Amino acid sequence: MNDIPHLVLMGALWLVLLGFFFWMVVRPHKRRIAEHQKLMQDVQRGDRIVTAGGLYGYVVGLQEKTVTLEIDKGVQVTLDRRAIRRKCGEGDEE
């Protein structure tokens, strides 16, 4: 009979730890996924982007699942949209 309050306390502690885990890990991860999906949808021709592999280039073509980058004059590569890491700003260096 004396073990029941300890079990309730232990169960409450697990709930608090699971809530903390969700708050610190799962929620930010979902936010990053949503931001990346928005980035993939919002990319336009002429945008300068960096890929997950480290390629810098200008978007010259857009398809449903792929993007074509010009990484140098006359050199174009076609990549999966998921490979887009970020858009480059004015002050970004190569």
Summary of the structure (lengths in Angstrom):
residues: 94
radius of gyration: 22.4
end to end distance: 68.2
largest distance: 79.4
contacts: 210
relative contact order: 0.13
helix: 46%
strand: 30%
